[in-house]
Amino acid sequence: MSAKDKKSGGAKKPGKLSDIARGVITALVSTGFLLFVFAVCVFTGSIEIHMDNAIWFVLFIFVTSIAAGGFVSGGFVKSNSAEIKAISDAIDRICNGQYDVRIPELSDKYKKIRKNILDLADYLKKAESANNDFINDFSHELKTPIVSIRGFARLLIKGGLTEEEKKEYLNVIALESDRLVDLTAGTLLLDRLDNNRAKVEEKLYNVSEQLRRCILMLQETWEKKNIDVNADFLEYFIVSNEELVSQMFINVLQNAIKFSYDGGKITVAVQETDKNVTVLVSDKGMGMDGDTKRRMFDKYFRGDKSRSTPGNGLGLATVKKIAEVLSVTLKVESKEGLGTDFYMIFKK
Protein backbone atom coordinates (compact mmCIF):
# COMPACT_ATOMS: atom_id res chain seq x y z
CA MET A 1 0.00 0.00 0.00
CA SER A 2 1.41 3.40 -1.02
CA ALA A 3 1.70 6.41 1.23
CA LYS A 4 -1.09 8.05 -0.76
CA ASP A 5 -3.38 5.04 -0.23
CA LYS A 6 -2.59 5.03 3.47
CA LYS A 7 -3.34 8.72 3.64
CA SER A 8 -6.67 8.40 1.83
CA GLY A 9 -7.57 5.33 3.88
CA GLY A 10 -6.81 7.18 7.08
CA ALA A 11 -8.96 10.08 5.94
CA LYS A 12 -12.02 7.86 5.63
CA LYS A 13 -11.75 6.00 8.94
CA PRO A 14 -12.77 8.79 11.35
CA GLY A 15 -16.25 9.11 9.84
CA LYS A 16 -16.89 5.35 9.87
CA LEU A 17 -15.46 4.84 13.34
CA SER A 18 -17.61 7.66 14.58
CA ASP A 19 -20.75 5.96 13.26
CA ILE A 20 -19.71 2.53 14.60
CA ALA A 21 -18.88 4.08 17.95
CA ARG A 22 -22.40 5.49 18.12
CA GLY A 23 -23.77 2.01 17.56
CA VAL A 24 -21.51 0.43 20.20
CA ILE A 25 -22.38 3.14 22.73
CA THR A 26 -26.08 2.65 21.96
CA ALA A 27 -25.71 -1.10 22.50
CA LEU A 28 -23.83 -0.72 25.77
CA VAL A 29 -26.25 1.88 27.12
CA SER A 30 -29.24 -0.27 26.10
CA THR A 31 -27.71 -3.35 27.72
CA GLY A 32 -26.86 -1.52 30.93
CA PHE A 33 -30.29 0.05 31.14
CA LEU A 34 -32.17 -3.23 30.58
CA LEU A 35 -29.95 -5.10 33.05
CA PHE A 36 -30.51 -2.36 35.62
CA VAL A 37 -34.29 -2.57 35.17
CA PHE A 38 -34.11 -6.38 35.36
CA ALA A 39 -32.02 -6.26 38.55
CA VAL A 40 -34.44 -3.80 40.20
CA CYS A 41 -37.43 -5.98 39.30
CA VAL A 42 -35.75 -9.12 40.69
CA PHE A 43 -34.65 -7.36 43.86
CA THR A 44 -38.13 -5.98 44.57
CA GLY A 45 -39.74 -9.32 43.84
CA SER A 46 -41.68 -8.01 40.86
CA ILE A 47 -40.14 -10.78 38.78
CA GLU A 48 -39.37 -14.30 39.95
CA ILE A 49 -36.78 -16.03 37.87
CA HIS A 50 -34.89 -19.23 38.31
CA MET A 51 -31.13 -19.23 38.01
CA ASP A 52 -31.24 -21.66 35.06
CA ASN A 53 -33.20 -19.12 32.99
CA ALA A 54 -31.36 -16.00 34.20
CA ILE A 55 -28.32 -16.58 32.01
CA TRP A 56 -30.48 -17.03 28.91
CA PHE A 57 -32.50 -13.95 29.82
CA VAL A 58 -29.38 -11.79 30.21
CA LEU A 59 -27.99 -13.19 26.94
CA PHE A 60 -31.27 -12.30 25.23
CA ILE A 61 -31.05 -8.73 26.50
CA PHE A 62 -27.44 -8.44 25.38
CA VAL A 63 -28.11 -9.78 21.85
CA THR A 64 -31.17 -7.52 21.50
CA SER A 65 -29.12 -4.48 22.55
CA ILE A 66 -26.33 -5.33 20.09
CA ALA A 67 -28.90 -5.67 17.32
CA ALA A 68 -30.39 -2.29 18.26
CA GLY A 69 -26.92 -0.73 18.26
CA GLY A 70 -26.17 -2.27 14.87
CA PHE A 71 -29.44 -0.92 13.49
CA VAL A 72 -28.68 2.59 14.78
CA SER A 73 -25.11 2.40 13.47
CA GLY A 74 -26.30 1.22 10.07
CA GLY A 75 -28.85 4.02 9.95
CA PHE A 76 -26.19 6.61 10.66
CA VAL A 77 -23.84 5.17 8.04
CA LYS A 78 -26.60 5.03 5.42
CA SER A 79 -27.75 8.57 6.20
CA ASN A 80 -24.21 9.96 6.14
CA SER A 81 -23.39 8.19 2.89
CA ALA A 82 -26.40 9.71 1.12
CA GLU A 83 -25.61 13.22 2.38
CA ILE A 84 -21.90 12.95 1.55
CA LYS A 85 -22.78 11.73 -1.94
CA ALA A 86 -25.11 14.71 -2.47
CA ILE A 87 -22.31 17.07 -1.41
CA SER A 88 -19.73 15.27 -3.56
CA ASP A 89 -22.00 15.34 -6.64
CA ALA A 90 -22.59 19.08 -6.20
CA ILE A 91 -18.83 19.76 -5.95
CA ASP A 92 -18.20 17.67 -9.08
CA ARG A 93 -20.75 19.69 -11.03
CA ILE A 94 -19.19 22.98 -9.89
CA CYS A 95 -15.71 21.74 -10.90
CA ASN A 96 -17.13 20.98 -14.36
CA GLY A 97 -18.49 24.50 -14.72
CA GLN A 98 -22.11 23.63 -13.93
CA TYR A 99 -23.10 26.29 -11.39
CA ASP A 100 -26.87 25.65 -11.30
CA VAL A 101 -26.49 23.04 -8.54
CA ARG A 102 -29.22 21.81 -6.23
CA ILE A 103 -28.57 20.08 -2.90
CA PRO A 104 -31.47 18.62 -0.88
CA GLU A 105 -31.91 19.65 2.75
CA LEU A 106 -29.28 17.95 4.92
CA SER A 107 -28.91 17.18 8.61
CA ASP A 108 -27.71 19.91 10.96
CA LYS A 109 -24.04 18.94 10.82
CA TYR A 110 -23.98 19.41 7.04
CA LYS A 111 -26.20 22.52 6.79
CA LYS A 112 -23.32 25.02 6.83
CA ILE A 113 -21.38 23.02 4.24
CA ARG A 114 -24.48 22.93 2.02
CA LYS A 115 -24.95 26.71 2.35
CA ASN A 116 -21.27 27.41 1.58
CA ILE A 117 -21.36 25.23 -1.54
CA LEU A 118 -24.54 26.90 -2.84
CA ASP A 119 -23.11 30.37 -2.10
CA LEU A 120 -19.90 29.45 -3.93
CA ALA A 121 -21.85 28.19 -6.95
CA ASP A 122 -23.88 31.40 -7.06
CA TYR A 123 -20.73 33.55 -6.81
CA LEU A 124 -18.98 31.62 -9.60
CA LYS A 125 -22.08 31.87 -11.79
CA LYS A 126 -22.22 35.65 -11.38
CA ALA A 127 -18.45 35.94 -11.94
CA GLU A 128 -18.69 33.93 -15.16
CA SER A 129 -21.58 36.09 -16.37
CA ALA A 130 -19.69 39.30 -15.55
CA ASN A 131 -16.59 37.99 -17.31
CA ASN A 132 -18.58 37.13 -20.45
CA ASP A 133 -20.23 40.57 -20.43
CA PHE A 134 -16.83 42.21 -20.03
CA ILE A 135 -15.35 40.32 -22.98
CA ASN A 136 -18.33 41.12 -25.22
CA ASP A 137 -18.48 44.81 -24.24
CA PHE A 138 -14.72 45.35 -24.39
CA SER A 139 -14.48 43.61 -27.78
CA HIS A 140 -17.21 45.90 -29.14
CA GLU A 141 -15.60 49.07 -27.78
CA LEU A 142 -12.19 47.96 -29.06
CA LYS A 143 -13.47 47.02 -32.52
CA THR A 144 -15.12 50.38 -33.29
CA PRO A 145 -11.99 52.62 -33.27
CA ILE A 146 -9.85 49.92 -34.89
CA VAL A 147 -12.28 49.59 -37.82
CA SER A 148 -12.35 53.39 -38.16
CA ILE A 149 -8.54 53.66 -38.13
CA ARG A 150 -8.19 50.84 -40.67
CA GLY A 151 -10.79 52.39 -42.99
CA PHE A 152 -9.23 55.86 -43.09
CA ALA A 153 -5.71 54.42 -43.34
CA ARG A 154 -6.74 52.46 -46.46
CA LEU A 155 -8.19 55.61 -48.01
CA LEU A 156 -4.89 57.38 -47.39
CA ILE A 157 -2.94 54.48 -48.92
CA LYS A 158 -5.21 54.45 -51.96
CA GLY A 159 -4.32 58.09 -52.67
CA GLY A 160 -6.08 60.60 -54.88
CA LEU A 161 -7.05 62.79 -51.93
CA THR A 162 -6.81 66.53 -51.49
CA GLU A 163 -4.59 67.97 -48.79
CA GLU A 164 -7.66 68.98 -46.86
CA GLU A 165 -9.06 65.41 -47.01
CA LYS A 166 -5.71 63.97 -45.95
CA LYS A 167 -5.61 66.30 -42.96
CA GLU A 168 -9.20 65.39 -42.02
CA TYR A 169 -8.58 61.63 -42.23
CA LEU A 170 -5.33 61.87 -40.27
CA ASN A 171 -7.18 63.85 -37.61
CA VAL A 172 -9.81 61.08 -37.35
CA ILE A 173 -7.06 58.45 -37.01
CA ALA A 174 -5.42 60.52 -34.24
CA LEU A 175 -8.74 60.92 -32.38
CA GLU A 176 -9.57 57.21 -32.64
CA SER A 177 -6.05 56.36 -31.43
CA ASP A 178 -6.60 58.58 -28.39
CA ARG A 179 -9.89 56.78 -27.82
CA LEU A 180 -8.05 53.43 -27.83
CA VAL A 181 -5.51 54.75 -25.32
CA ASP A 182 -8.30 56.05 -23.04
CA LEU A 183 -10.20 52.76 -23.32
CA THR A 184 -7.12 50.73 -22.40
CA ALA A 185 -6.11 53.04 -19.56
CA GLY A 186 -9.65 53.09 -18.14
CA THR A 187 -9.98 49.32 -18.32
CA LEU A 188 -6.62 48.79 -16.62
CA LEU A 189 -7.52 51.25 -13.84
CA LEU A 190 -10.83 49.48 -13.21
CA ASP A 191 -9.02 46.14 -13.16
CA ARG A 192 -6.52 47.42 -10.58
CA LEU A 193 -9.33 48.80 -8.43
CA ASP A 194 -11.38 45.60 -8.74
CA ASN A 195 -8.42 43.50 -7.64
CA ASN A 196 -7.21 45.91 -4.92
CA ARG A 197 -3.93 46.54 -6.75
CA ALA A 198 -4.23 50.34 -6.84
CA LYS A 199 -2.13 52.18 -4.27
CA VAL A 200 -4.45 53.93 -1.83
CA GLU A 201 -2.43 56.24 0.40
CA GLU A 202 -4.51 58.93 2.07
CA LYS A 203 -3.43 62.33 3.31
CA LEU A 204 -4.92 65.70 4.29
CA TYR A 205 -5.05 68.15 1.37
CA ASN A 206 -6.97 71.12 -0.09
CA VAL A 207 -9.87 69.67 -2.10
CA SER A 208 -10.98 73.15 -3.26
CA GLU A 209 -7.64 73.74 -4.98
CA GLN A 210 -7.81 70.26 -6.48
CA LEU A 211 -11.24 71.00 -7.98
CA ARG A 212 -9.98 74.23 -9.55
CA ARG A 213 -7.08 72.39 -11.20
CA CYS A 214 -9.44 69.75 -12.62
CA ILE A 215 -11.73 72.44 -14.05
CA LEU A 216 -8.76 74.22 -15.68
CA MET A 217 -7.54 70.92 -17.17
CA LEU A 218 -10.86 70.65 -19.02
CA GLN A 219 -11.07 74.34 -19.96
CA GLU A 220 -10.55 73.75 -23.69
CA THR A 221 -13.42 71.22 -23.70
CA TRP A 222 -16.02 73.40 -21.99
CA GLU A 223 -14.97 76.54 -23.85
CA LYS A 224 -15.59 74.78 -27.18
CA LYS A 225 -19.26 74.43 -26.17
CA ASN A 226 -19.41 77.95 -24.71
CA ILE A 227 -20.36 76.52 -21.32
CA ASP A 228 -20.36 78.87 -18.34
CA VAL A 229 -18.62 77.15 -15.41
CA ASN A 230 -19.41 78.61 -11.99
CA ALA A 231 -16.84 77.46 -9.41
CA ASP A 232 -16.99 79.92 -6.53
CA PHE A 233 -16.29 78.21 -3.19
CA LEU A 234 -14.15 78.58 -0.08
CA GLU A 235 -11.15 76.47 0.93
CA TYR A 236 -11.96 73.01 2.27
CA PHE A 237 -9.76 70.06 3.25
CA ILE A 238 -10.33 66.30 3.15
CA VAL A 239 -8.32 63.18 4.00
CA SER A 240 -8.23 60.91 0.94
CA ASN A 241 -6.15 59.70 -2.00
CA GLU A 242 -5.48 62.79 -4.13
CA GLU A 243 -4.76 60.94 -7.37
CA LEU A 244 -7.92 58.81 -7.32
CA VAL A 245 -10.11 61.72 -6.24
CA SER A 246 -8.73 63.77 -9.16
CA GLN A 247 -9.70 60.99 -11.54
CA MET A 248 -13.18 60.92 -10.03
CA PHE A 249 -13.63 64.71 -10.34
CA ILE A 250 -12.39 64.75 -13.95
CA ASN A 251 -14.75 61.93 -14.96
CA VAL A 252 -17.77 63.61 -13.36
CA LEU A 253 -16.87 67.00 -14.90
CA GLN A 254 -16.33 65.42 -18.33
CA ASN A 255 -19.74 63.79 -18.08
CA ALA A 256 -21.37 67.11 -17.16
CA ILE A 257 -19.66 68.87 -20.10
CA LYS A 258 -20.49 66.06 -22.52
CA PHE A 259 -24.21 66.15 -21.83
CA SER A 260 -24.57 69.93 -21.45
CA TYR A 261 -26.07 71.96 -24.29
CA ASP A 262 -23.98 74.51 -26.14
CA GLY A 263 -24.06 77.71 -24.15
CA GLY A 264 -25.16 75.84 -21.03
CA LYS A 265 -24.10 76.22 -17.43
CA ILE A 266 -22.25 73.99 -14.96
CA THR A 267 -22.04 74.78 -11.25
CA VAL A 268 -19.35 73.28 -9.02
CA ALA A 269 -19.91 73.76 -5.29
CA VAL A 270 -18.37 72.56 -2.02
CA GLN A 271 -20.28 72.35 1.25
CA GLU A 272 -19.08 71.36 4.71
CA THR A 273 -20.89 70.00 7.77
CA ASP A 274 -19.65 68.61 11.07
CA LYS A 275 -19.36 65.13 9.55
CA ASN A 276 -18.89 65.56 5.79
CA VAL A 277 -17.46 67.58 2.94
CA THR A 278 -19.76 67.44 -0.09
CA VAL A 279 -18.71 68.26 -3.66
CA LEU A 280 -21.54 69.01 -6.10
CA VAL A 281 -21.29 69.11 -9.90
CA SER A 282 -24.56 70.39 -11.35
CA ASP A 283 -25.45 70.85 -15.03
CA LYS A 284 -28.56 72.00 -16.87
CA GLY A 285 -28.09 69.60 -19.75
CA MET A 286 -29.88 66.58 -21.18
CA GLY A 287 -30.46 64.77 -17.90
CA MET A 288 -31.21 61.06 -17.72
CA ASP A 289 -34.25 58.86 -18.21
CA GLY A 290 -35.04 56.04 -15.78
CA ASP A 291 -33.16 53.33 -17.69
CA THR A 292 -30.03 55.46 -18.07
CA LYS A 293 -30.08 56.37 -14.39
CA ARG A 294 -30.32 52.69 -13.39
CA ARG A 295 -27.43 51.69 -15.63
CA MET A 296 -25.19 54.76 -15.53
CA PHE A 297 -22.52 53.01 -13.42
CA ASP A 298 -22.37 49.86 -15.61
CA LYS A 299 -19.13 49.24 -17.46
CA TYR A 300 -19.23 50.33 -21.13
CA PHE A 301 -22.80 51.62 -20.83
CA ARG A 302 -23.36 54.86 -22.71
CA GLY A 303 -26.43 56.98 -22.08
CA ASP A 304 -26.25 58.38 -25.60
CA LYS A 305 -27.67 55.40 -27.50
CA SER A 306 -26.77 57.03 -30.82
CA ARG A 307 -23.12 57.09 -29.64
CA SER A 308 -22.75 60.52 -31.24
CA THR A 309 -20.99 61.89 -28.14
CA PRO A 310 -17.38 60.84 -27.43
CA GLY A 311 -16.62 58.33 -24.68
CA ASN A 312 -16.20 54.66 -23.93
CA GLY A 313 -18.70 54.04 -21.13
CA LEU A 314 -16.03 53.70 -18.41
CA GLY A 315 -16.19 57.17 -16.83
CA LEU A 316 -18.94 56.69 -14.27
CA ALA A 317 -18.07 53.01 -13.74
CA THR A 318 -14.62 54.21 -12.66
CA VAL A 319 -16.18 56.90 -10.44
CA LYS A 320 -18.28 54.30 -8.65
CA LYS A 321 -15.32 51.98 -8.10
CA ILE A 322 -13.12 54.79 -6.78
CA ALA A 323 -15.95 55.83 -4.46
CA GLU A 324 -16.17 52.28 -3.11
CA VAL A 325 -12.41 52.11 -2.53
CA LEU A 326 -12.29 55.51 -0.78
CA SER A 327 -15.63 55.13 1.09
CA VAL A 328 -17.13 58.12 -0.72
CA THR A 329 -20.92 58.29 -0.87
CA LEU A 330 -22.41 59.09 -4.30
CA LYS A 331 -25.82 60.66 -4.78
CA VAL A 332 -27.31 61.48 -8.19
CA GLU A 333 -30.45 63.47 -8.95
CA SER A 334 -31.44 63.80 -12.59
CA LYS A 335 -34.46 64.61 -14.76
CA GLU A 336 -34.56 64.12 -18.48
CA GLY A 337 -34.24 67.46 -20.25
CA LEU A 338 -33.51 69.37 -17.05
CA GLY A 339 -30.01 68.31 -16.08
CA THR A 340 -28.15 66.34 -13.40
CA ASP A 341 -26.87 67.01 -9.88
CA PHE A 342 -23.96 64.75 -8.92
CA TYR A 343 -22.96 64.70 -5.22
CA MET A 344 -19.71 63.22 -3.87
CA ILE A 345 -19.76 63.07 -0.08
CA PHE A 346 -16.48 62.64 1.81
CA LYS A 347 -16.43 61.67 5.48
CA LYS A 348 -14.31 63.81 7.76
PEHURA-V385083 format. One line per field, one symbol per residue. ss: DSSP state (H for helix, E for strand, L for the rest). phi: phi as a letter, one per 20 degrees, with the letter a starting at -180 (. if undefined). burial: # if it has 24 or more other ideal C-beta (glycine too) atoms within 12 Angstrom, else .. A space follows every 10 residues. Layout:
ss->???
phi->???
burial->???
This chain:
ss->LLHHHHHHHH HHHHHHHHHH HHHHHHHHHH HHHHHHHHHH HHHHLLLLLL HHHHHHHHHH HHHHHHHHHH HHHHHHHHHH HHHHHHHHHH HHHHHLLLLL LLLLLLLHHH HHHHHHHHHH HHHHHHHHHH HHHHHHHHHH HHHHHHHHHH HHHHHHHHLL LLHHHHHHHH HHHHHHHHHH HHHHHHHHHH HHHHLLLLLL LLEEEEHHHH HHHHHHHLHH HHHHLLLEEE LLLLLLEEEE LHHHHHHHHH HHHHHHHHLL LLLLEEEEEE EELLLEEEEE EEELLLLLLH HHHHHLLLLL LLLLLLLLLL LLLLHHHHHH HHHHHHLLEE EEEEELLLEE EEEEEEEL
phi->.fffffffff fefgffffff ffffffffff fgffffffff fffenfcdce ffefffffff ffffffffff ffffffffff ffffffffff fffffendee eccfgdfgfd fffgffffff ffffffffff ffffffffff fffgffffff ffffffffnm dffffgffff ffffffffff ffffffffff ffffdldffc ddbebeffff fffffffdgg ffffeleedd cdbfecccda effffgffff fffffffgde fgmfccddcc cccfdccddd dccdefmcef ffffdfeffm ecfeffleef qcmdgfffgf fffffeleed cccbcgndoc dddcddff
burial->.......... ........#. .##..##..# #..#...#.. .......... .......... #...#..##. .##..#...# ..##.##..# #..#....#. #.#..#...# ...#..##.. #..#...... ...#..##.. ##.##..##. .#........ ........#. .##..#..## .##..##.## ..#....... ....#.##.# ##.##..#.. ##..#.#.#. #.#..#.#.# ########## ########## ...####### ......#### ########.. .#...##### ###......# ########## ###.##.#.# .#.#....## ######..
